[in-house]
Amino acid sequence: MQFHIENMTCSGCARSVTKAIQSLDKGAVIKADPENHKINVETSAARAEIEAVLVEAGYPAAREAA
């Protein structure tokens, strides 16, 4: 899954996003690109769960075309 996170602007933000997603799925593989405000996520969690946890963490995401 790919998401656009407009307010993810630095590596600290990327760590927060990663931590939030891994709170759902410890084995999730997250590739963050803060410069372009994008993350790619490989996880067993549902897209809606990821979106919800990102909102809770203060990093609302928009869906990106795969």
N, C-alpha and C positions, 0 to 999 in steps of 0.2 A: 504494500500500500504506500502511496505517496501523499504527502500533505504539504500545504503551504502554510507557514506560520509567520505572519507578517512581523510580529514583535519579537521573534527569535533573531537577535542581532549579534550575538557573541558566543564564545565557547562556554561561558557560564550559563547562558540561556539554554544552549544545547545540552549541557549536563542536567539542567532542571527538567527539560523535556524528556531526556532519556530516563531519568529517575522516575518520572511520573508513569511512563509507559511500562517500565520494568516493575512497577508496583502491581500491575495487572498480570504480567507475564515475565517472570525472571529470566526466561530464555530468549526473550525478544532480541532481535538483531536490529539495531537502529544506526543508520548512517545519516548524520546531520550535516547540513551545509548551511551554516548561519549566514554566510555572505549572500546566498541566494534565497534565504528564508525557507528552505525545503528540508524535509526529512523523508527517508525511505525506511519503512518498517516491515520486518518479517516477523510475524507473530501468529499465535493461535487465537489471540483475542479478536473479538468482532470489531469492525470499524467504528460502530456506534460507541463501544466501550472506550476505545482509544480517544475518540473525539470528546467524550464526557470527561475523561481524566485530564485531558489537556486543558479544557475549560476550567476545571477545578484548580489546576496548577497556574492558571493565569496566562496560558498560551493557546487561545482558541485557534483552531486550524480550519483551513478550507481544503476541500478535496482537490487533488491534482489529477489530471488525466494520466493514465499509466503509459 
